[in-house]
């Protein structure tokens, strides 16, 4: 009787399908929509069960007949979303009970989400209204969920969260575990969009075991896909790719092609960060092609937006303009505000790069405003960053300075907000543990008083009680020791966060001081041009000088932001940054620049981001001094490792100088200050007619 367990499994699945059919028959009372879809499911289950139970008895002719039956009836009755919408709009005109209307409005909202988010929200609100009239809490919870989905896809995260929290409250009371898991998944996605990874992981991990237990494979795949995004943000791209590929195979198997679009986009993003641009480009184009094939405007808009980010990174400006225009048309057609903002930013960047400032300006301003409305601080920074050089290029220094200051203020506020939230979380944990400790102390005091009361019961009883109390006291002491250890750990964590904040503020100050001063110089230079005679030969070199200085400013800004984006930086990334700087110098001058790296240097070793930016600035300053003042023909940059220390040497064969007779300028003084701040040793050797050598030595304690 080995087939008996399979028979029971098949019986349970068939029973669930029959219940679904019965529910929709009672709810909708019409033949053109859900009944045929559910009939498809029922026949598929019957066939699967039959094939599963009697594989040795099924003959080929019977199998062919059953397959023909399924595909024939499916082709007759399967409907597109637009046909479903038309059927439902006719049906809601009838005089129906509130609960049936609520279900129909909810389904309309769900179907409209593919084409028009405003219509989806409109019908979602009608569904909530009718659900309240019906006083059916289960229908009301589903209506809140459907409406929340509309706001979520439109990018209004706070409104979506309110609705999902209302749905969670109802489903917790009714113990609807599957519905609750769907709410958890949506809340996790909202926190993920807000870049709050801890909260996102918490809700995803609450949803996943419920979906797996209930056999909801599509929902489980969605959660795994979202967890893959978390791994991607850590970043752990290899693990993220592994999870995305598992999700992609599962979605193909289940026919979930709409969500497969998102998985393709995620795979493309991972390969982009790994530097495999060919593979990344293929996945992005697969996502767009699939969305077009499905006639899914929302997924099309999302895919165009993500692909535009990739094109920005690889510098394909012409294709970026084309893709951003296509995506913007689609996003506008369905009022997808978040996608519109992202595509406006992408198109603005494309125009900015082509010096089409008049076209770029309104797009960047509108994108910034939309990101602000949606509370997306991470994205609004990109708009501000593009507006700084735009206004400088069109001769509006005040506006350029305004957006530079706004960029700094927004970035600083973001860091402070994250620090406050983390500090508040740790403080709450500390207060909770302190309260537990006080309760434990009170319990100990009460038990000591009880010891005195039981003293009159006799020696034997006293001995028994004393033994019990000694055991209890020891247990409480162990608990106190454990809590004290946890308190110390919490305090140490707070101290670590404070140090991290100080480090970030130090880098932020460096960003502000350098960029602020250089932008001021640009503005001053532009204003001084007014006093020159309008002679082309006179003004052209000054314009070129200002342009070169602006490019240097942008490079320094990118270097600083690069350092701020990571808590620690590997030697491989730092050396790559130095090499890029040398390559830029090689391209812009006749001086020969050589880069020599010792094979003993451990490229995987890391140093704090604040230290890495100081090292990079010292090397850049040394090379710039050699190019500007040294009159050198050859400049060498050597990186060596000796006895645990790391040494950077910048040597040139220029004219050199006499250290005793020459007063050190701001550049050399700043190099010395930077070396002192990171605990390094800086030595400058110079000899007239021979050249100059700058040596920066870092101790083993600087890196790990």
C-alpha positions, 0 to 999 in steps of 0.5 A: 500500500505504498500509494496510500500517502500519495492518495491522501495528499491528492485528496487534500489538494483536491479538497482545497481546490473544490473549496475555492470553487465553492467560495467564488461561486457564492461570491461572484455569481457569474461565469466569465471570470474566476470560475473558469480559471479555478476550473483550470486549476481543478482539472490540473490537480485531477490530472496531476493526482491521477498521473502521480498515483497510477503512472504504470496504469496510464496508457498513452491514448488516455494521457493524450486525451486529458492533455487535449481536454486541458489545453482546449478548455484553457484556450477557450476560457482564459482571459486577459486582465483587460477582459477581466476588467470589462467583465467586472465593470459590467457586474458591479452595475448590478444591485449586489450585497456589500461583501460581493461588491467589496470583493469585485472592487478589490479585484478591479483594483488588483487588475488595474495595478498593471495599467493605471495606479490611480484607477487601482487606488480608486477601486481599492478605496471603494473596496474598503468602503464596501467592506466596512459596510459589510462588517466582514473583517476578513474582507476588510483586511483583504481590502486594506491589503489590496489598497496598500499594494496600490499605494506601494507600487505608486511609491507612497510608502507611508500611506501603504504602511498605514494600510498594511498595519490595519490589515495586520491588526485584523488578521492577528485577531482572526488568526489568519496565518497566510494573510498575515504572512502576506502582510509581513512580506509587504511590510518587509518590502516597504522597509527595504525601499526605505533602506532599513534593512534590519526591519526588512529582514525581520518581517521577511523571516516572519513571513517565509516559514508561514508560506513554506508551511502552507505550501504557498510557493509563489509567495515563498519565492517572493520572500526569497527574492526580497532576501536576495536583495538584502544580501545584495545590499550587504553586499554579498553578491555571490550569495544574492545571485545564488538565491535569485537563480533559485527564485528564477527557476521556481518562478519559471516552473510555476509560470509566475512570469510577471515577478520573474521580470523583477528577478531578472532585474536583480540578477542584472544588478548583481552582475553589474556590481561584480563588473560583468557588464555583458551578463548584466546587460543581457539580464536587463534586456531579458527583463524588458523583453519579458515585461513587453511580452506580458503587456505589463506597463508597471514592470516595463517602467521599473525595468527601464528605470533599473536599466537606466542606472546601469547605462549611467554607470557604464557611460553609454549616454546615447542609449541612456537618453533613449531608454529613459525616454521610453521608460518615462512615457510608460511611467507617465501613462500609469502614474508610477511616481517613483519610476517617473522620478527615477527616469526623470533623473536618468534623462536629466543626467543624459542631457547634463552629460550632453550639455543640454542644460535647458532640457536637463534642469526641469527634469532634475528639479522635478525628480528631486521634488518627487523624491522628497515627497516620497521620503527617499533621501538616498535618491534625492542626493543624486538630483542635488549632485547633478544640479551643482555642476549644471548651475555652474555651467550656465553661469549661476554660481549662487544656485550652484552653491545653494545645491552644494550646501543643500547636498551637504545638509541632506547628507549630514541629516541622513547620517544624523538620523541613522545615528539617532535611530541606532542610538535610540534602539540601543538606549531602549534595549539598555533601559529594558535590561536595566528594568529586568535587573531591578525586578530581579533584585526586588525578587531577591529581596522578597525571597530573603524576607520569606526566609525569616517567616519560615524560620519558625517552622522547624529546623528540618523545614529551615534546612530545606528552605535554606537549601532552596534559597541558596540554589535560587540565590545562585541562579539569580546571581548567575542571571545578574552576571549575565545581564551585567555582561549584556549591559556592558556589551550594549554600552560597548556597542553604543561607544562603537556607534559613536566612534563610527559617527565621528569618523563619518563626520570627519569625512563629511567635514573634509568633503565640505571644506575641500569642495566648498573652497573650490566652488568658491574659487570657481565662482570668484574666477567666473565673476573676475572674468567680467573685468577682462576685455572680450578678447577670445585669446585672453579669455579662452585659457581662463575658461579652460583653467576653470573647467579643469579646476571644476573637473578636479573638484568633481573627482575629489568629491567622488573620491570622498563619497567613495570613502564615505560609502564604506566603513572600511576599504580594501587595499585593492580598491585603494590601489585601484583609485591611485592607479586611476588617478595616475592614468588621468595624469598620464592622459593629460600631460607629457610626463611619464607616470609609472606605477609599481606595486610589490607582489607581497602587498595583501590586496584583501587587507582593509583599512578604515575609510577615513584612513583610506581617503587621507592616504589617497589625498597625500598621494594625489598631492605629491603627484600634483606637486611633481607635475605642477612645480617639479618640471619632471619627465618621469614620476614613479609611484611605488607601493611596497610592504616591509616587516608588516608596514606599508610604504607609498613612495612618489619619486620624480626626476625634476628640479628638486628644491632645498628644504632649508631655504624653501618655506613649506606651502599649504600643500606640503603642510596639509600632507604632514597633517593628514599623515599625523591624523592617521598615525603615519610617518611622512618624509620628504627628500629633495635635492636640487637638480636630482628630484623629489621623493615623498615617502608615506609609511603606515604601521601594521596597526593602520590596516588589518 
